[in-house]
Amino acid sequence: MKTRIKIGRYRKREGRCYEIACCFVFDNEKWHLIHGAMFPNSGRYAGEKLLHAWAKKGNIVYDPVFNKFFETIYYQTHYRAVEEGIYTKRKALRLIIKHNHYGPWQEYIDPA
């Protein structure tokens, strides 16, 4: 039996990766929310470090800004994406309530 993926409709996606990635994880079972950074090779932000959020399940990544699915290895190689925080739906919800925003939360997490 195939699992149906729910993707929300958003007019403006750029600058809303944390919000949209959270909503995607809340709407879809067994996906994890990822906070990290990417270093694009081309385009407007080529060579810059961009804080970013996406969703991941196994070897598949969903990028909320591109609104596309990628194999993890391609996503990490092509966009030079680095995972800095991995959150379950439950942990993400607690952090949203605690900090009153969708992220990033890395600076709030005690590394111990």
Biotite code that builds the C-alpha atoms (Angstrom):
import biotite.structure as struc

atoms = struc.array([
    struc.Atom([0.000, 0.000, 0.000], chain_id="A", res_id=1, res_name="MET", atom_name="CA", element="C"),
    struc.Atom([1.402, 3.404, -0.994], chain_id="A", res_id=2, res_name="LYS", atom_name="CA", element="C"),
    struc.Atom([1.612, 6.184, 1.542], chain_id="A", res_id=3, res_name="THR", atom_name="CA", element="C"),
    struc.Atom([0.141, 9.436, 0.369], chain_id="A", res_id=4, res_name="ARG", atom_name="CA", element="C"),
    struc.Atom([2.288, 12.531, 0.930], chain_id="A", res_id=5, res_name="ILE", atom_name="CA", element="C"),
    struc.Atom([0.547, 15.764, 1.929], chain_id="A", res_id=6, res_name="LYS", atom_name="CA", element="C"),
    struc.Atom([2.107, 18.977, 0.641], chain_id="A", res_id=7, res_name="ILE", atom_name="CA", element="C"),
    struc.Atom([0.626, 22.324, 1.604], chain_id="A", res_id=8, res_name="GLY", atom_name="CA", element="C"),
    struc.Atom([0.011, 25.048, -0.947], chain_id="A", res_id=9, res_name="ARG", atom_name="CA", element="C"),
    struc.Atom([2.073, 28.158, -0.376], chain_id="A", res_id=10, res_name="TYR", atom_name="CA", element="C"),
    struc.Atom([2.301, 31.156, -2.690], chain_id="A", res_id=11, res_name="ARG", atom_name="CA", element="C"),
    struc.Atom([5.580, 32.513, -1.346], chain_id="A", res_id=12, res_name="LYS", atom_name="CA", element="C"),
    struc.Atom([8.077, 29.856, -0.293], chain_id="A", res_id=13, res_name="ARG", atom_name="CA", element="C"),
    struc.Atom([11.391, 31.733, -0.200], chain_id="A", res_id=14, res_name="GLU", atom_name="CA", element="C"),
    struc.Atom([12.267, 32.781, 3.341], chain_id="A", res_id=15, res_name="GLY", atom_name="CA", element="C"),
    struc.Atom([9.691, 30.400, 4.867], chain_id="A", res_id=16, res_name="ARG", atom_name="CA", element="C"),
    struc.Atom([11.638, 27.135, 4.906], chain_id="A", res_id=17, res_name="CYS", atom_name="CA", element="C"),
    struc.Atom([11.381, 26.646, 8.692], chain_id="A", res_id=18, res_name="TYR", atom_name="CA", element="C"),
    struc.Atom([7.615, 27.148, 8.744], chain_id="A", res_id=19, res_name="GLU", atom_name="CA", element="C"),
    struc.Atom([6.854, 25.059, 5.651], chain_id="A", res_id=20, res_name="ILE", atom_name="CA", element="C"),
    struc.Atom([9.216, 22.220, 6.613], chain_id="A", res_id=21, res_name="ALA", atom_name="CA", element="C"),
    struc.Atom([7.551, 22.046, 10.062], chain_id="A", res_id=22, res_name="CYS", atom_name="CA", element="C"),
    struc.Atom([4.082, 21.930, 8.540], chain_id="A", res_id=23, res_name="CYS", atom_name="CA", element="C"),
    struc.Atom([5.190, 19.189, 6.139], chain_id="A", res_id=24, res_name="PHE", atom_name="CA", element="C"),
    struc.Atom([6.574, 17.071, 9.012], chain_id="A", res_id=25, res_name="VAL", atom_name="CA", element="C"),
    struc.Atom([3.389, 17.601, 11.067], chain_id="A", res_id=26, res_name="PHE", atom_name="CA", element="C"),
    struc.Atom([1.247, 16.492, 8.102], chain_id="A", res_id=27, res_name="ASP", atom_name="CA", element="C"),
    struc.Atom([3.289, 13.413, 7.140], chain_id="A", res_id=28, res_name="ASN", atom_name="CA", element="C"),
    struc.Atom([4.126, 10.396, 9.294], chain_id="A", res_id=29, res_name="GLU", atom_name="CA", element="C"),
    struc.Atom([7.696, 9.279, 9.998], chain_id="A", res_id=30, res_name="LYS", atom_name="CA", element="C"),
    struc.Atom([9.424, 12.335, 8.515], chain_id="A", res_id=31, res_name="TRP", atom_name="CA", element="C"),
    struc.Atom([12.025, 14.254, 10.520], chain_id="A", res_id=32, res_name="HIS", atom_name="CA", element="C"),
    struc.Atom([12.560, 17.995, 10.512], chain_id="A", res_id=33, res_name="LEU", atom_name="CA", element="C"),
    struc.Atom([16.120, 18.987, 9.647], chain_id="A", res_id=34, res_name="ILE", atom_name="CA", element="C"),
    struc.Atom([17.704, 22.340, 10.458], chain_id="A", res_id=35, res_name="HIS", atom_name="CA", element="C"),
    struc.Atom([21.044, 23.007, 8.880], chain_id="A", res_id=36, res_name="GLY", atom_name="CA", element="C"),
    struc.Atom([22.892, 24.985, 6.276], chain_id="A", res_id=37, res_name="ALA", atom_name="CA", element="C"),
    struc.Atom([23.496, 24.822, 2.570], chain_id="A", res_id=38, res_name="MET", atom_name="CA", element="C"),
    struc.Atom([26.173, 26.368, 0.398], chain_id="A", res_id=39, res_name="PHE", atom_name="CA", element="C"),
    struc.Atom([24.726, 26.740, -3.132], chain_id="A", res_id=40, res_name="PRO", atom_name="CA", element="C"),
    struc.Atom([27.139, 26.390, -6.058], chain_id="A", res_id=41, res_name="ASN", atom_name="CA", element="C"),
    struc.Atom([25.173, 28.712, -8.334], chain_id="A", res_id=42, res_name="SER", atom_name="CA", element="C"),
    struc.Atom([22.424, 31.293, -8.362], chain_id="A", res_id=43, res_name="GLY", atom_name="CA", element="C"),
    struc.Atom([21.809, 34.398, -6.296], chain_id="A", res_id=44, res_name="ARG", atom_name="CA", element="C"),
    struc.Atom([23.378, 32.907, -3.140], chain_id="A", res_id=45, res_name="TYR", atom_name="CA", element="C"),
    struc.Atom([26.302, 31.047, -4.728], chain_id="A", res_id=46, res_name="ALA", atom_name="CA", element="C"),
    struc.Atom([29.072, 30.402, -2.216], chain_id="A", res_id=47, res_name="GLY", atom_name="CA", element="C"),
    struc.Atom([27.152, 31.816, 0.745], chain_id="A", res_id=48, res_name="GLU", atom_name="CA", element="C"),
    struc.Atom([26.112, 29.899, 3.843], chain_id="A", res_id=49, res_name="LYS", atom_name="CA", element="C"),
    struc.Atom([22.330, 29.806, 4.030], chain_id="A", res_id=50, res_name="LEU", atom_name="CA", element="C"),
    struc.Atom([20.555, 28.610, 7.152], chain_id="A", res_id=51, res_name="LEU", atom_name="CA", element="C"),
    struc.Atom([17.846, 26.256, 5.934], chain_id="A", res_id=52, res_name="HIS", atom_name="CA", element="C"),
    struc.Atom([15.234, 23.691, 6.963], chain_id="A", res_id=53, res_name="ALA", atom_name="CA", element="C"),
    struc.Atom([14.024, 20.594, 5.139], chain_id="A", res_id=54, res_name="TRP", atom_name="CA", element="C"),
    struc.Atom([12.365, 17.259, 5.874], chain_id="A", res_id=55, res_name="ALA", atom_name="CA", element="C"),
    struc.Atom([13.952, 13.831, 5.650], chain_id="A", res_id=56, res_name="LYS", atom_name="CA", element="C"),
    struc.Atom([12.713, 10.248, 5.673], chain_id="A", res_id=57, res_name="LYS", atom_name="CA", element="C"),
    struc.Atom([15.249, 7.502, 5.064], chain_id="A", res_id=58, res_name="GLY", atom_name="CA", element="C"),
    struc.Atom([17.209, 8.455, 1.954], chain_id="A", res_id=59, res_name="ASN", atom_name="CA", element="C"),
    struc.Atom([14.653, 10.996, 0.689], chain_id="A", res_id=60, res_name="ILE", atom_name="CA", element="C"),
    struc.Atom([14.684, 14.758, 1.327], chain_id="A", res_id=61, res_name="VAL", atom_name="CA", element="C"),
    struc.Atom([11.816, 17.174, 0.803], chain_id="A", res_id=62, res_name="TYR", atom_name="CA", element="C"),
    struc.Atom([12.922, 20.768, 0.270], chain_id="A", res_id=63, res_name="ASP", atom_name="CA", element="C"),
    struc.Atom([10.061, 23.171, 1.073], chain_id="A", res_id=64, res_name="PRO", atom_name="CA", element="C"),
    struc.Atom([11.428, 26.124, -0.895], chain_id="A", res_id=65, res_name="VAL", atom_name="CA", element="C"),
    struc.Atom([11.968, 24.150, -4.100], chain_id="A", res_id=66, res_name="PHE", atom_name="CA", element="C"),
    struc.Atom([8.834, 22.082, -3.328], chain_id="A", res_id=67, res_name="ASN", atom_name="CA", element="C"),
    struc.Atom([10.694, 18.995, -4.584], chain_id="A", res_id=68, res_name="LYS", atom_name="CA", element="C"),
    struc.Atom([11.897, 15.610, -3.389], chain_id="A", res_id=69, res_name="PHE", atom_name="CA", element="C"),
    struc.Atom([15.554, 14.572, -3.729], chain_id="A", res_id=70, res_name="PHE", atom_name="CA", element="C"),
    struc.Atom([17.673, 11.572, -2.865], chain_id="A", res_id=71, res_name="GLU", atom_name="CA", element="C"),
    struc.Atom([19.652, 12.528, 0.236], chain_id="A", res_id=72, res_name="THR", atom_name="CA", element="C"),
    struc.Atom([23.066, 11.940, -1.344], chain_id="A", res_id=73, res_name="ILE", atom_name="CA", element="C"),
    struc.Atom([22.186, 14.169, -4.331], chain_id="A", res_id=74, res_name="TYR", atom_name="CA", element="C"),
    struc.Atom([20.813, 16.910, -2.064], chain_id="A", res_id=75, res_name="TYR", atom_name="CA", element="C"),
    struc.Atom([23.884, 16.873, 0.192], chain_id="A", res_id=76, res_name="GLN", atom_name="CA", element="C"),
    struc.Atom([26.287, 16.844, -2.749], chain_id="A", res_id=77, res_name="THR", atom_name="CA", element="C"),
    struc.Atom([24.554, 19.273, -5.105], chain_id="A", res_id=78, res_name="HIS", atom_name="CA", element="C"),
    struc.Atom([23.467, 21.857, -2.526], chain_id="A", res_id=79, res_name="TYR", atom_name="CA", element="C"),
    struc.Atom([26.252, 21.084, -0.046], chain_id="A", res_id=80, res_name="ARG", atom_name="CA", element="C"),
    struc.Atom([23.590, 20.684, 2.636], chain_id="A", res_id=81, res_name="ALA", atom_name="CA", element="C"),
    struc.Atom([24.807, 20.029, 6.184], chain_id="A", res_id=82, res_name="VAL", atom_name="CA", element="C"),
    struc.Atom([22.481, 18.757, 8.914], chain_id="A", res_id=83, res_name="GLU", atom_name="CA", element="C"),
    struc.Atom([22.854, 20.624, 12.221], chain_id="A", res_id=84, res_name="GLU", atom_name="CA", element="C"),
    struc.Atom([19.665, 19.598, 14.037], chain_id="A", res_id=85, res_name="GLY", atom_name="CA", element="C"),
    struc.Atom([17.320, 16.630, 13.582], chain_id="A", res_id=86, res_name="ILE", atom_name="CA", element="C"),
    struc.Atom([13.886, 16.810, 15.205], chain_id="A", res_id=87, res_name="TYR", atom_name="CA", element="C"),
    struc.Atom([10.958, 14.455, 15.575], chain_id="A", res_id=88, res_name="THR", atom_name="CA", element="C"),
    struc.Atom([7.480, 15.901, 15.225], chain_id="A", res_id=89, res_name="LYS", atom_name="CA", element="C"),
    struc.Atom([7.090, 15.851, 19.008], chain_id="A", res_id=90, res_name="ARG", atom_name="CA", element="C"),
    struc.Atom([10.427, 17.584, 19.713], chain_id="A", res_id=91, res_name="LYS", atom_name="CA", element="C"),
    struc.Atom([9.722, 20.227, 17.043], chain_id="A", res_id=92, res_name="ALA", atom_name="CA", element="C"),
    struc.Atom([6.334, 21.000, 18.564], chain_id="A", res_id=93, res_name="LEU", atom_name="CA", element="C"),
    struc.Atom([7.880, 21.454, 22.024], chain_id="A", res_id=94, res_name="ARG", atom_name="CA", element="C"),
    struc.Atom([10.518, 23.834, 20.621], chain_id="A", res_id=95, res_name="LEU", atom_name="CA", element="C"),
    struc.Atom([7.945, 25.837, 18.651], chain_id="A", res_id=96, res_name="ILE", atom_name="CA", element="C"),
    struc.Atom([5.905, 26.328, 21.821], chain_id="A", res_id=97, res_name="ILE", atom_name="CA", element="C"),
    struc.Atom([8.973, 27.133, 23.927], chain_id="A", res_id=98, res_name="LYS", atom_name="CA", element="C"),
    struc.Atom([10.522, 29.668, 21.522], chain_id="A", res_id=99, res_name="HIS", atom_name="CA", element="C"),
    struc.Atom([7.373, 30.858, 19.729], chain_id="A", res_id=100, res_name="ASN", atom_name="CA", element="C"),
    struc.Atom([8.887, 30.410, 16.252], chain_id="A", res_id=101, res_name="HIS", atom_name="CA", element="C"),
    struc.Atom([9.633, 27.653, 13.715], chain_id="A", res_id=102, res_name="TYR", atom_name="CA", element="C"),
    struc.Atom([13.399, 27.910, 14.035], chain_id="A", res_id=103, res_name="GLY", atom_name="CA", element="C"),
    struc.Atom([16.284, 27.812, 13.810], chain_id="A", res_id=104, res_name="PRO", atom_name="CA", element="C"),
    struc.Atom([16.696, 26.546, 17.361], chain_id="A", res_id=105, res_name="TRP", atom_name="CA", element="C"),
    struc.Atom([20.330, 25.384, 17.324], chain_id="A", res_id=106, res_name="GLN", atom_name="CA", element="C"),
    struc.Atom([21.526, 28.391, 19.293], chain_id="A", res_id=107, res_name="GLU", atom_name="CA", element="C"),
    struc.Atom([19.042, 27.505, 22.076], chain_id="A", res_id=108, res_name="TYR", atom_name="CA", element="C"),
    struc.Atom([20.059, 23.866, 22.437], chain_id="A", res_id=109, res_name="ILE", atom_name="CA", element="C"),
    struc.Atom([22.465, 22.890, 25.176], chain_id="A", res_id=110, res_name="ASP", atom_name="CA", element="C"),
    struc.Atom([25.028, 20.596, 23.509], chain_id="A", res_id=111, res_name="PRO", atom_name="CA", element="C"),
    struc.Atom([25.480, 18.550, 26.709], chain_id="A", res_id=112, res_name="ALA", atom_name="CA", element="C"),
])
